[in-house]
Amino acid sequence: MKACSYQSALGANYDVLHLTPEELDDLRRRLVDLFGEYRRMSRDERPAGARRVLVATDFVPWFPPEAAEPE
């Protein structure tokens, strides 16, 4: 794996997905599980050089309220 700096690794990602409610729930759960692999609250579990990074994930509908339910 190529070495990189924190500056080059940090950033934001934006995307548009088309999901059913079930798929959205599955995606959210899978991300929580993936983040758990890196949570490592104990210092003994962390690799050398690891630093704390805040990760925020928002799942926001991209449609007006009257279109919340597909026809």
PQR file of N, CA, C, O and H, with PARSE charges and radii, in Angstrom:
ATOM      1  N   MET A   1       0.842  -1.178   0.000 -0.4000 1.5000
ATOM      2  CA  MET A   1       0.000   0.000   0.000 -0.0000 2.0000
ATOM      3  C   MET A   1       0.885   1.239   0.000  0.5500 1.7000
ATOM      4  O   MET A   1       1.858   1.317   0.751 -0.5500 1.4000
ATOM      5  N   LYS A   2       0.546   2.194  -0.837 -0.4000 1.5000
ATOM      6  CA  LYS A   2       1.307   3.427  -0.948 -0.0000 2.0000
ATOM      7  C   LYS A   2       1.138   4.273   0.310  0.5500 1.7000
ATOM      8  O   LYS A   2       0.021   4.444   0.798 -0.5500 1.4000
ATOM      9  H   LYS A   2      -0.244   2.130  -1.446  0.4000 1.0000
ATOM     10  N   ALA A   3       2.226   4.794   0.828 -0.4000 1.5000
ATOM     11  CA  ALA A   3       2.169   5.654   2.003 -0.0000 2.0000
ATOM     12  C   ALA A   3       1.542   6.986   1.611  0.5500 1.7000
ATOM     13  O   ALA A   3       1.806   7.513   0.530 -0.5500 1.4000
ATOM     14  H   ALA A   3       3.133   4.655   0.431  0.4000 1.0000
ATOM     15  N   CYS A   4       0.706   7.530   2.503 -0.4000 1.5000
ATOM     16  CA  CYS A   4       0.121   8.840   2.253 -0.0000 2.0000
ATOM     17  C   CYS A   4       0.077   9.607   3.568  0.5500 1.7000
ATOM     18  O   CYS A   4       0.236   9.032   4.644 -0.5500 1.4000
ATOM     19  H   CYS A   4       0.492   7.102   3.381  0.4000 1.0000
ATOM     20  N   SER A   5      -0.139  10.902   3.465 -0.4000 1.5000
ATOM     21  CA  SER A   5      -0.219  11.742   4.655 -0.0000 2.0000
ATOM     22  C   SER A   5      -1.678  11.902   5.061  0.5500 1.7000
ATOM     23  O   SER A   5      -2.591  11.600   4.292 -0.5500 1.4000
ATOM     24  H   SER A   5      -0.268  11.370   2.590  0.4000 1.0000
ATOM     25  N   TYR A   6      -1.880  12.387   6.295 -0.4000 1.5000
ATOM     26  CA  TYR A   6      -3.248  12.665   6.730 -0.0000 2.0000
ATOM     27  C   TYR A   6      -3.869  13.720   5.835  0.5500 1.7000
ATOM     28  O   TYR A   6      -5.052  13.632   5.505 -0.5500 1.4000
ATOM     29  H   TYR A   6      -1.139  12.632   6.920  0.4000 1.0000
ATOM     30  N   GLN A   7      -3.090  14.715   5.437 -0.4000 1.5000
ATOM     31  CA  GLN A   7      -3.623  15.786   4.589 -0.0000 2.0000
ATOM     32  C   GLN A   7      -4.165  15.233   3.283  0.5500 1.7000
ATOM     33  O   GLN A   7      -5.216  15.678   2.822 -0.5500 1.4000
ATOM     34  H   GLN A   7      -2.129  14.786   5.705  0.4000 1.0000
ATOM     35  N   SER A   8      -3.481  14.280   2.676 -0.4000 1.5000
ATOM     36  CA  SER A   8      -3.950  13.744   1.406 -0.0000 2.0000
ATOM     37  C   SER A   8      -5.087  12.735   1.590  0.5500 1.7000
ATOM     38  O   SER A   8      -5.855  12.501   0.657 -0.5500 1.4000
ATOM     39  H   SER A   8      -2.627  13.918   3.051  0.4000 1.0000
ATOM     40  N   ALA A   9      -5.205  12.143   2.766 -0.4000 1.5000
ATOM     41  CA  ALA A   9      -6.239  11.130   3.006 -0.0000 2.0000
ATOM     42  C   ALA A   9      -7.570  11.728   3.462  0.5500 1.7000
ATOM     43  O   ALA A   9      -8.621  11.119   3.264 -0.5500 1.4000
ATOM     44  H   ALA A   9      -4.582  12.334   3.525  0.4000 1.0000
ATOM     45  N   LEU A  10      -7.532  12.916   4.071 -0.4000 1.5000
ATOM     46  CA  LEU A  10      -8.756  13.536   4.571 -0.0000 2.0000
ATOM     47  C   LEU A  10      -9.580  14.123   3.433  0.5500 1.7000
ATOM     48  O   LEU A  10      -9.052  14.393   2.354 -0.5500 1.4000
ATOM     49  H   LEU A  10      -6.678  13.411   4.231  0.4000 1.0000
ATOM     50  N   GLY A  11     -10.855  14.319   3.671 -0.4000 1.5000
ATOM     51  CA  GLY A  11     -11.705  14.947   2.668 -0.0000 2.0000
ATOM     52  C   GLY A  11     -13.141  14.505   2.829  0.5500 1.7000
ATOM     53  O   GLY A  11     -13.491  13.796   3.772 -0.5500 1.4000
ATOM     54  H   GLY A  11     -11.284  14.100   4.548  0.4000 1.0000
ATOM     55  N   ALA A  12     -13.966  14.934   1.893 -0.4000 1.5000
ATOM     56  CA  ALA A  12     -15.386  14.606   1.910 -0.0000 2.0000
ATOM     57  C   ALA A  12     -15.740  13.862   0.638  0.5500 1.7000
ATOM     58  O   ALA A  12     -15.071  13.991  -0.387 -0.5500 1.4000
ATOM     59  H   ALA A  12     -13.682  15.510   1.127  0.4000 1.0000
ATOM     60  N   ASN A  13     -16.794  13.088   0.725 -0.4000 1.5000
ATOM     61  CA  ASN A  13     -17.287  12.359  -0.434 -0.0000 2.0000
ATOM     62  C   ASN A  13     -18.787  12.598  -0.532  0.5500 1.7000
ATOM     63  O   ASN A  13     -19.507  12.510   0.462 -0.5500 1.4000
ATOM     64  H   ASN A  13     -17.338  12.983   1.558  0.4000 1.0000
ATOM     65  N   TYR A  14     -19.241  12.895  -1.724 -0.4000 1.5000
ATOM     66  CA  TYR A  14     -20.672  13.087  -1.966 -0.0000 2.0000
ATOM     67  C   TYR A  14     -21.088  12.182  -3.102  0.5500 1.7000
ATOM     68  O   TYR A  14     -20.356  12.008  -4.077 -0.5500 1.4000
ATOM     69  H   TYR A  14     -18.656  12.966  -2.532  0.4000 1.0000
ATOM     70  N   ASP A  15     -22.269  11.607  -2.970 -0.4000 1.5000
ATOM     71  CA  ASP A  15     -22.748  10.689  -3.999 -0.0000 2.0000
ATOM     72  C   ASP A  15     -24.269  10.696  -3.981  0.5500 1.7000
ATOM     73  O   ASP A  15     -24.882  11.135  -3.008 -0.5500 1.4000
ATOM     74  H   ASP A  15     -22.864  11.748  -2.178  0.4000 1.0000
ATOM     75  N   VAL A  16     -24.864  10.219  -5.033 -0.4000 1.5000
ATOM     76  CA  VAL A  16     -26.309  10.065  -5.117 -0.0000 2.0000
ATOM     77  C   VAL A  16     -26.590   8.595  -5.387  0.5500 1.7000
ATOM     78  O   VAL A  16     -26.076   8.023  -6.348 -0.5500 1.4000
ATOM     79  H   VAL A  16     -24.366   9.862  -5.824  0.4000 1.0000
ATOM     80  N   LEU A  17     -27.407   7.989  -4.535 -0.4000 1.5000
ATOM     81  CA  LEU A  17     -27.756   6.586  -4.656 -0.0000 2.0000
ATOM     82  C   LEU A  17     -29.258   6.452  -4.831  0.5500 1.7000
ATOM     83  O   LEU A  17     -30.011   7.321  -4.392 -0.5500 1.4000
ATOM     84  H   LEU A  17     -27.824   8.454  -3.755  0.4000 1.0000
ATOM     85  N   HIS A  18     -29.693   5.402  -5.449 -0.4000 1.5000
ATOM     86  CA  HIS A  18     -31.118   5.097  -5.587 -0.0000 2.0000
ATOM     87  C   HIS A  18     -31.364   3.788  -4.850  0.5500 1.7000
ATOM     88  O   HIS A  18     -30.986   2.717  -5.325 -0.5500 1.4000
ATOM     89  H   HIS A  18     -29.081   4.696  -5.805  0.4000 1.0000
ATOM     90  N   LEU A  19     -32.004   3.883  -3.679 -0.4000 1.5000
ATOM     91  CA  LEU A  19     -32.136   2.745  -2.776 -0.0000 2.0000
ATOM     92  C   LEU A  19     -33.566   2.553  -2.316  0.5500 1.7000
ATOM     93  O   LEU A  19     -34.328   3.513  -2.193 -0.5500 1.4000
ATOM     94  H   LEU A  19     -32.310   4.753  -3.293  0.4000 1.0000
ATOM     95  N   THR A  20     -33.919   1.315  -2.065 -0.4000 1.5000
ATOM     96  CA  THR A  20     -35.167   1.034  -1.367 -0.0000 2.0000
ATOM     97  C   THR A  20     -34.911   1.270   0.124  0.5500 1.7000
ATOM     98  O   THR A  20     -33.754   1.342   0.538 -0.5500 1.4000
ATOM     99  H   THR A  20     -33.300   0.536  -2.165  0.4000 1.0000
ATOM    100  N   PRO A  21     -35.961   1.391   0.937 -0.5600 1.5000
ATOM    101  CA  PRO A  21     -35.739   1.527   2.380  0.2800 2.0000
ATOM    102  C   PRO A  21     -34.914   0.367   2.946  0.5500 1.7000
ATOM    103  O   PRO A  21     -34.076   0.569   3.824 -0.5500 1.4000
ATOM    104  N   GLU A  22     -35.152  -0.845   2.443 -0.4000 1.5000
ATOM    105  CA  GLU A  22     -34.401  -2.015   2.932 -0.0000 2.0000
ATOM    106  C   GLU A  22     -32.923  -1.909   2.557  0.5500 1.7000
ATOM    107  O   GLU A  22     -32.052  -2.222   3.369 -0.5500 1.4000
ATOM    108  H   GLU A  22     -35.833  -1.010   1.730  0.4000 1.0000
ATOM    109  N   GLU A  23     -32.642  -1.472   1.336 -0.4000 1.5000
ATOM    110  CA  GLU A  23     -31.248  -1.318   0.907 -0.0000 2.0000
ATOM    111  C   GLU A  23     -30.547  -0.225   1.708  0.5500 1.7000
ATOM    112  O   GLU A  23     -29.379  -0.366   2.071 -0.5500 1.4000
ATOM    113  H   GLU A  23     -33.349  -1.218   0.677  0.4000 1.0000
ATOM    114  N   LEU A  24     -31.264   0.864   1.981 -0.4000 1.5000
ATOM    115  CA  LEU A  24     -30.686   1.944   2.777 -0.0000 2.0000
ATOM    116  C   LEU A  24     -30.350   1.462   4.179  0.5500 1.7000
ATOM    117  O   LEU A  24     -29.283   1.780   4.703 -0.5500 1.4000
ATOM    118  H   LEU A  24     -32.212   0.979   1.686  0.4000 1.0000
ATOM    119  N   ASP A  25     -31.236   0.708   4.784 -0.4000 1.5000
ATOM    120  CA  ASP A  25     -30.977   0.153   6.115 -0.0000 2.0000
ATOM    121  C   ASP A  25     -29.780  -0.783   6.085  0.5500 1.7000
ATOM    122  O   ASP A  25     -28.941  -0.743   6.985 -0.5500 1.4000
ATOM    123  H   ASP A  25     -32.103   0.450   4.358  0.4000 1.0000
ATOM    124  N   ASP A  26     -29.689  -1.627   5.059 -0.4000 1.5000
ATOM    125  CA  ASP A  26     -28.556  -2.543   4.911 -0.0000 2.0000
ATOM    126  C   ASP A  26     -27.246  -1.770   4.748  0.5500 1.7000
ATOM    127  O   ASP A  26     -26.242  -2.110   5.374 -0.5500 1.4000
ATOM    128  H   ASP A  26     -30.370  -1.659   4.327  0.4000 1.0000
ATOM    129  N   LEU A  27     -27.255  -0.744   3.918 -0.4000 1.5000
ATOM    130  CA  LEU A  27     -26.047   0.056   3.703 -0.0000 2.0000
ATOM    131  C   LEU A  27     -25.598   0.716   5.000  0.5500 1.7000
ATOM    132  O   LEU A  27     -24.415   0.688   5.337 -0.5500 1.4000
ATOM    133  H   LEU A  27     -28.071  -0.468   3.409  0.4000 1.0000
ATOM    134  N   ARG A  28     -26.541   1.310   5.725 -0.4000 1.5000
ATOM    135  CA  ARG A  28     -26.203   1.965   6.991 -0.0000 2.0000
ATOM    136  C   ARG A  28     -25.589   0.974   7.970  0.5500 1.7000
ATOM    137  O   ARG A  28     -24.578   1.270   8.607 -0.5500 1.4000
ATOM    138  H   ARG A  28     -27.502   1.332   5.451  0.4000 1.0000
ATOM    139  N   ARG A  29     -26.198  -0.201   8.090 -0.4000 1.5000
ATOM    140  CA  ARG A  29     -25.670  -1.220   9.009 -0.0000 2.0000
ATOM    141  C   ARG A  29     -24.271  -1.689   8.591  0.5500 1.7000
ATOM    142  O   ARG A  29     -23.403  -1.883   9.442 -0.5500 1.4000
ATOM    143  H   ARG A  29     -27.019  -0.442   7.573  0.4000 1.0000
ATOM    144  N   ARG A  30     -24.054  -1.869   7.291 -0.4000 1.5000
ATOM    145  CA  ARG A  30     -22.744  -2.306   6.796 -0.0000 2.0000
ATOM    146  C   ARG A  30     -21.665  -1.261   7.067  0.5500 1.7000
ATOM    147  O   ARG A  30     -20.532  -1.606   7.402 -0.5500 1.4000
ATOM    148  H   ARG A  30     -24.759  -1.712   6.600  0.4000 1.0000
ATOM    149  N   LEU A  31     -22.018   0.015   6.920 -0.4000 1.5000
ATOM    150  CA  LEU A  31     -21.049   1.074   7.217 -0.0000 2.0000
ATOM    151  C   LEU A  31     -20.706   1.104   8.696  0.5500 1.7000
ATOM    152  O   LEU A  31     -19.541   1.264   9.058 -0.5500 1.4000
ATOM    153  H   LEU A  31     -22.938   0.295   6.647  0.4000 1.0000
ATOM    154  N   VAL A  32     -21.710   0.953   9.557 -0.4000 1.5000
ATOM    155  CA  VAL A  32     -21.458   0.924  11.002 -0.0000 2.0000
ATOM    156  C   VAL A  32     -20.526  -0.240  11.342  0.5500 1.7000
ATOM    157  O   VAL A  32     -19.613  -0.083  12.152 -0.5500 1.4000
ATOM    158  H   VAL A  32     -22.657   0.824   9.263  0.4000 1.0000
ATOM    159  N   ASP A  33     -20.747  -1.393  10.737 -0.4000 1.5000
ATOM    160  CA  ASP A  33     -19.872  -2.547  10.959 -0.0000 2.0000
ATOM    161  C   ASP A  33     -18.452  -2.261  10.471  0.5500 1.7000
ATOM    162  O   ASP A  33     -17.480  -2.586  11.153 -0.5500 1.4000
ATOM    163  H   ASP A  33     -21.489  -1.520  10.079  0.4000 1.0000
ATOM    164  N   LEU A  34     -18.337  -1.657   9.297 -0.4000 1.5000
ATOM    165  CA  LEU A  34     -17.016  -1.332   8.754 -0.0000 2.0000
ATOM    166  C   LEU A  34     -16.291  -0.340   9.654  0.5500 1.7000
ATOM    167  O   LEU A  34     -15.110  -0.522   9.950 -0.5500 1.4000
ATOM    168  H   LEU A  34     -19.127  -1.392   8.743  0.4000 1.0000
ATOM    169  N   PHE A  35     -16.981   0.704  10.092 -0.4000 1.5000
ATOM    170  CA  PHE A  35     -16.353   1.675  10.991 -0.0000 2.0000
ATOM    171  C   PHE A  35     -15.883   1.004  12.271  0.5500 1.7000
ATOM    172  O   PHE A  35     -14.856   1.384  12.833 -0.5500 1.4000
ATOM    173  H   PHE A  35     -17.940   0.853   9.852  0.4000 1.0000
ATOM    174  N   GLY A  36     -16.632   0.009  12.735 -0.4000 1.5000
ATOM    175  CA  GLY A  36     -16.264  -0.704  13.954 -0.0000 2.0000
ATOM    176  C   GLY A  36     -14.903  -1.372  13.862  0.5500 1.7000
ATOM    177  O   GLY A  36     -14.216  -1.523  14.872 -0.5500 1.4000
ATOM    178  H   GLY A  36     -17.467  -0.299  12.278  0.4000 1.0000
ATOM    179  N   GLU A  37     -14.507  -1.772  12.660 -0.4000 1.5000
ATOM    180  CA  GLU A  37     -13.193  -2.391  12.481 -0.0000 2.0000
ATOM    181  C   GLU A  37     -12.056  -1.411  12.781  0.5500 1.7000
ATOM    182  O   GLU A  37     -10.940  -1.832  13.086 -0.5500 1.4000
ATOM    183  H   GLU A  37     -15.065  -1.649  11.839  0.4000 1.0000
ATOM    184  N   TYR A  38     -12.330  -0.121  12.697 -0.4000 1.5000
ATOM    185  CA  TYR A  38     -11.302   0.898  12.887 -0.0000 2.0000
ATOM    186  C   TYR A  38     -11.477   1.697  14.176  0.5500 1.7000
ATOM    187  O   TYR A  38     -10.684   2.596  14.456 -0.5500 1.4000
ATOM    188  H   TYR A  38     -13.236   0.222  12.449  0.4000 1.0000
ATOM    189  N   ARG A  39     -12.504   1.383  14.960 -0.4000 1.5000
ATOM    190  CA  ARG A  39     -12.796   2.163  16.157 -0.0000 2.0000
ATOM    191  C   ARG A  39     -11.668   2.047  17.183  0.5500 1.7000
ATOM    192  O   ARG A  39     -11.251   3.067  17.732 -0.5500 1.4000
ATOM    193  H   ARG A  39     -13.149   0.654  14.732  0.4000 1.0000
ATOM    194  N   ARG A  40     -11.179   0.890  17.451 -0.4000 1.5000
ATOM    195  CA  ARG A  40     -10.018   0.605  18.320 -0.0000 2.0000
ATOM    196  C   ARG A  40      -9.859   1.586  19.488  0.5500 1.7000
ATOM    197  O   ARG A  40      -8.933   2.397  19.512 -0.5500 1.4000
ATOM    198  H   ARG A  40     -11.518   0.061  17.005  0.4000 1.0000
ATOM    199  N   MET A  41     -10.754   1.498  20.426 -0.4000 1.5000
ATOM    200  CA  MET A  41     -10.750   2.421  21.555 -0.0000 2.0000
ATOM    201  C   MET A  41      -9.545   2.214  22.476  0.5500 1.7000
ATOM    202  O   MET A  41      -9.089   3.164  23.113 -0.5500 1.4000
ATOM    203  H   MET A  41     -11.506   0.840  20.406  0.4000 1.0000
ATOM    204  N   SER A  42      -9.035   1.011  22.552 -0.4000 1.5000
ATOM    205  CA  SER A  42      -7.874   0.737  23.399 -0.0000 2.0000
ATOM    206  C   SER A  42      -6.590   1.112  22.651  0.5500 1.7000
ATOM    207  O   SER A  42      -6.416   0.748  21.488 -0.5500 1.4000
ATOM    208  H   SER A  42      -9.406   0.240  22.034  0.4000 1.0000
ATOM    209  N   ARG A  43      -5.712   1.826  23.308 -0.4000 1.5000
ATOM    210  CA  ARG A  43      -4.434   2.216  22.682 -0.0000 2.0000
ATOM    211  C   ARG A  43      -3.635   0.996  22.217  0.5500 1.7000
ATOM    212  O   ARG A  43      -2.902   1.068  21.231 -0.5500 1.4000
ATOM    213  H   ARG A  43      -5.853   2.122  24.253  0.4000 1.0000
ATOM    214  N   ASP A  44      -3.780  -0.110  22.925 -0.4000 1.5000
ATOM    215  CA  ASP A  44      -3.047  -1.323  22.568 -0.0000 2.0000
ATOM    216  C   ASP A  44      -3.483  -1.888  21.220  0.5500 1.7000
ATOM    217  O   ASP A  44      -2.716  -2.606  20.579 -0.5500 1.4000
ATOM    218  H   ASP A  44      -4.375  -0.168  23.726  0.4000 1.0000
ATOM    219  N   GLU A  45      -4.702  -1.576  20.779 -0.4000 1.5000
ATOM    220  CA  GLU A  45      -5.232  -2.074  19.509 -0.0000 2.0000
ATOM    221  C   GLU A  45      -4.830  -1.208  18.312  0.5500 1.7000
ATOM    222  O   GLU A  45      -4.961  -1.641  17.167 -0.5500 1.4000
ATOM    223  H   GLU A  45      -5.326  -0.992  21.300  0.4000 1.0000
ATOM    224  N   ARG A  46      -4.350  -0.008  18.563 -0.4000 1.5000
ATOM    225  CA  ARG A  46      -4.079   0.949  17.488 -0.0000 2.0000
ATOM    226  C   ARG A  46      -2.673   0.773  16.916  0.5500 1.7000
ATOM    227  O   ARG A  46      -1.714   0.577  17.663 -0.5500 1.4000
ATOM    228  H   ARG A  46      -4.244   0.343  19.493  0.4000 1.0000
ATOM    229  N   PRO A  47      -2.554   0.843  15.586 -0.5600 1.5000
ATOM    230  CA  PRO A  47      -1.220   0.782  14.997  0.2800 2.0000
ATOM    231  C   PRO A  47      -0.447   2.073  15.277  0.5500 1.7000
ATOM    232  O   PRO A  47      -1.044   3.116  15.544 -0.5500 1.4000
ATOM    233  N   ALA A  48       0.860   1.996  15.215 -0.4000 1.5000
ATOM    234  CA  ALA A  48       1.700   3.177  15.417 -0.0000 2.0000
ATOM    235  C   ALA A  48       1.297   4.256  14.420  0.5500 1.7000
ATOM    236  O   ALA A  48       1.083   3.971  13.241 -0.5500 1.4000
ATOM    237  H   ALA A  48       1.345   1.149  14.999  0.4000 1.0000
ATOM    238  N   GLY A  49       1.196   5.482  14.889 -0.4000 1.5000
ATOM    239  CA  GLY A  49       0.862   6.600  14.022 -0.0000 2.0000
ATOM    240  C   GLY A  49      -0.623   6.842  13.837  0.5500 1.7000
ATOM    241  O   GLY A  49      -1.011   7.789  13.152 -0.5500 1.4000
ATOM    242  H   GLY A  49       1.370   5.714  15.846  0.4000 1.0000
ATOM    243  N   ALA A  50      -1.471   5.996  14.439 -0.4000 1.5000
ATOM    244  CA  ALA A  50      -2.914   6.170  14.294 -0.0000 2.0000
ATOM    245  C   ALA A  50      -3.363   7.430  15.029  0.5500 1.7000
ATOM    246  O   ALA A  50      -2.938   7.694  16.153 -0.5500 1.4000
ATOM    247  H   ALA A  50      -1.155   5.227  14.995  0.4000 1.0000
ATOM    248  N   ARG A  51      -4.236   8.208  14.370 -0.4000 1.5000
ATOM    249  CA  ARG A  51      -4.785   9.415  14.981 -0.0000 2.0000
ATOM    250  C   ARG A  51      -6.296   9.363  14.908  0.5500 1.7000
ATOM    251  O   ARG A  51      -6.868   8.720  14.028 -0.5500 1.4000
ATOM    252  H   ARG A  51      -4.582   7.993  13.456  0.4000 1.0000
ATOM    253  N   ARG A  52      -6.938  10.050  15.846 -0.4000 1.5000
ATOM    254  CA  ARG A  52      -8.395  10.080  15.908 -0.0000 2.0000
ATOM    255  C   ARG A  52      -8.949  10.915  14.746  0.5500 1.7000
ATOM    256  O   ARG A  52      -8.466  12.017  14.487 -0.5500 1.4000
ATOM    257  H   ARG A  52      -6.473  10.572  16.561  0.4000 1.0000
ATOM    258  N   VAL A  53      -9.952  10.393  14.054 -0.4000 1.5000
ATOM    259  CA  VAL A  53     -10.602  11.073  12.934 -0.0000 2.0000
ATOM    260  C   VAL A  53     -12.114  10.977  13.139  0.5500 1.7000
ATOM    261  O   VAL A  53     -12.641   9.894  13.395 -0.5500 1.4000
ATOM    262  H   VAL A  53     -10.344   9.498  14.265  0.4000 1.0000
ATOM    263  N   LEU A  54     -12.804  12.101  13.028 -0.4000 1.5000
ATOM    264  CA  LEU A  54     -14.258  12.116  13.122 -0.0000 2.0000
ATOM    265  C   LEU A  54     -14.839  11.738  11.761  0.5500 1.7000
ATOM    266  O   LEU A  54     -14.463  12.307  10.737 -0.5500 1.4000
ATOM    267  H   LEU A  54     -12.376  12.981  12.821  0.4000 1.0000
ATOM    268  N   VAL A  55     -15.759  10.773  11.761 -0.4000 1.5000
ATOM    269  CA  VAL A  55     -16.449  10.361  10.546 -0.0000 2.0000
ATOM    270  C   VAL A  55     -17.930  10.659  10.746  0.5500 1.7000
ATOM    271  O   VAL A  55     -18.533  10.210  11.721 -0.5500 1.4000
ATOM    272  H   VAL A  55     -16.065  10.311  12.593  0.4000 1.0000
ATOM    273  N   ALA A  56     -18.511  11.414   9.825 -0.4000 1.5000
ATOM    274  CA  ALA A  56     -19.942  11.739   9.890 -0.0000 2.0000
ATOM    275  C   ALA A  56     -20.598  11.250   8.608  0.5500 1.7000
ATOM    276  O   ALA A  56     -20.136  11.556   7.508 -0.5500 1.4000
ATOM    277  H   ALA A  56     -18.022  11.778   9.033  0.4000 1.0000
ATOM    278  N   THR A  57     -21.664  10.497   8.753 -0.4000 1.5000
ATOM    279  CA  THR A  57     -22.397   9.974   7.609 -0.0000 2.0000
ATOM    280  C   THR A  57     -23.846  10.422   7.739  0.5500 1.7000
ATOM    281  O   THR A  57     -24.497  10.147   8.747 -0.5500 1.4000
ATOM    282  H   THR A  57     -22.039  10.248   9.646  0.4000 1.0000
ATOM    283  N   ASP A  58     -24.345  11.104   6.731 -0.4000 1.5000
ATOM    284  CA  ASP A  58     -25.740  11.541   6.722 -0.0000 2.0000
ATOM    285  C   ASP A  58     -26.464  10.867   5.567  0.5500 1.7000
ATOM    286  O   ASP A  58     -25.979  10.862   4.435 -0.5500 1.4000
ATOM    287  H   ASP A  58     -23.816  11.327   5.912  0.4000 1.0000
ATOM    288  N   PHE A  59     -27.609  10.308   5.856 -0.4000 1.5000
ATOM    289  CA  PHE A  59     -28.479   9.755   4.820 -0.0000 2.0000
ATOM    290  C   PHE A  59     -29.687  10.684   4.762  0.5500 1.7000
ATOM    291  O   PHE A  59     -30.555  10.636   5.634 -0.5500 1.4000
ATOM    292  H   PHE A  59     -28.003  10.312   6.775  0.4000 1.0000
ATOM    293  N   VAL A  60     -29.742  11.513   3.752 -0.4000 1.5000
ATOM    294  CA  VAL A  60     -30.747  12.557   3.649 -0.0000 2.0000
ATOM    295  C   VAL A  60     -31.556  12.347   2.377  0.5500 1.7000
ATOM    296  O   VAL A  60     -30.979  12.164   1.305 -0.5500 1.4000
ATOM    297  H   VAL A  60     -29.037  11.552   3.044  0.4000 1.0000
ATOM    298  N   PRO A  61     -32.891  12.370   2.477 -0.5600 1.5000
ATOM    299  CA  PRO A  61     -33.695  12.181   1.266  0.2800 2.0000
ATOM    300  C   PRO A  61     -33.473  13.342   0.299  0.5500 1.7000
ATOM    301  O   PRO A  61     -33.318  14.492   0.709 -0.5500 1.4000
ATOM    302  N   TRP A  62     -33.461  13.019  -0.973 -0.4000 1.5000
ATOM    303  CA  TRP A  62     -33.257  14.031  -2.003 -0.0000 2.0000
ATOM    304  C   TRP A  62     -34.525  14.138  -2.837  0.5500 1.7000
ATOM    305  O   TRP A  62     -34.507  13.963  -4.056 -0.5500 1.4000
ATOM    306  H   TRP A  62     -33.586  12.085  -1.307  0.4000 1.0000
ATOM    307  N   PHE A  63     -35.619  14.426  -2.155 -0.4000 1.5000
ATOM    308  CA  PHE A  63     -36.902  14.583  -2.813 -0.0000 2.0000
ATOM    309  C   PHE A  63     -37.789  15.404  -1.881  0.5500 1.7000
ATOM    310  O   PHE A  63     -37.571  15.416  -0.669 -0.5500 1.4000
ATOM    311  H   PHE A  63     -35.634  14.568  -1.165  0.4000 1.0000
ATOM    312  N   PRO A  64     -38.781  16.085  -2.435 -0.5600 1.5000
ATOM    313  CA  PRO A  64     -39.679  16.870  -1.577  0.2800 2.0000
ATOM    314  C   PRO A  64     -40.563  15.951  -0.735  0.5500 1.7000
ATOM    315  O   PRO A  64     -40.805  14.808  -1.123 -0.5500 1.4000
ATOM    316  N   PRO A  65     -41.049  16.431   0.412 -0.5600 1.5000
ATOM    317  CA  PRO A  65     -41.859  15.587   1.314  0.2800 2.0000
ATOM    318  C   PRO A  65     -43.041  14.932   0.632  0.5500 1.7000
ATOM    319  O   PRO A  65     -43.369  13.790   0.955 -0.5500 1.4000
ATOM    320  N   GLU A  66     -43.698  15.613  -0.303 -0.4000 1.5000
ATOM    321  CA  GLU A  66     -44.874  15.018  -0.944 -0.0000 2.0000
ATOM    322  C   GLU A  66     -44.504  13.843  -1.847  0.5500 1.7000
ATOM    323  O   GLU A  66     -45.382  13.081  -2.253 -0.5500 1.4000
ATOM    324  H   GLU A  66     -43.431  16.541  -0.566  0.4000 1.0000
ATOM    325  N   ALA A  67     -43.225  13.685  -2.166 -0.4000 1.5000
ATOM    326  CA  ALA A  67     -42.779  12.569  -3.010 -0.0000 2.0000
ATOM    327  C   ALA A  67     -42.087  11.480  -2.189  0.5500 1.7000
ATOM    328  O   ALA A  67     -41.368  10.646  -2.740 -0.5500 1.4000
ATOM    329  H   ALA A  67     -42.512  14.303  -1.837  0.4000 1.0000
ATOM    330  N   ALA A  68     -42.302  11.489  -0.889 -0.4000 1.5000
ATOM    331  CA  ALA A  68     -41.605  10.549  -0.004 -0.0000 2.0000
ATOM    332  C   ALA A  68     -41.925   9.096  -0.328  0.5500 1.7000
ATOM    333  O   ALA A  68     -41.053   8.236  -0.203 -0.5500 1.4000
ATOM    334  H   ALA A  68     -42.886  12.166  -0.441  0.4000 1.0000
ATOM    335  N   GLU A  69     -43.136   8.809  -0.735 -0.4000 1.5000
ATOM    336  CA  GLU A  69     -43.521   7.440  -1.057 -0.0000 2.0000
ATOM    337  C   GLU A  69     -43.669   7.289  -2.566  0.5500 1.7000
ATOM    338  O   GLU A  69     -44.432   8.031  -3.185 -0.5500 1.4000
ATOM    339  H   GLU A  69     -43.843   9.508  -0.837  0.4000 1.0000
ATOM    340  N   PRO A  70     -42.951   6.340  -3.170 -0.5600 1.5000
ATOM    341  CA  PRO A  70     -43.109   6.139  -4.612  0.2800 2.0000
ATOM    342  C   PRO A  70     -44.523   5.679  -4.947  0.5500 1.7000
ATOM    343  O   PRO A  70     -45.177   4.998  -4.158 -0.5500 1.4000
ATOM    344  N   GLU A  71     -44.980   6.067  -6.141 -0.4000 1.5000
ATOM    345  CA  GLU A  71     -46.329   5.668  -6.571 -0.0000 2.0000
ATOM    346  C   GLU A  71     -46.340   4.292  -7.152  0.5500 1.7000
ATOM    347  O   GLU A  71     -47.392   3.803  -7.562 -0.5500 1.4000
ATOM    348  H   GLU A  71     -44.449   6.620  -6.782  0.4000 1.0000
TER
END
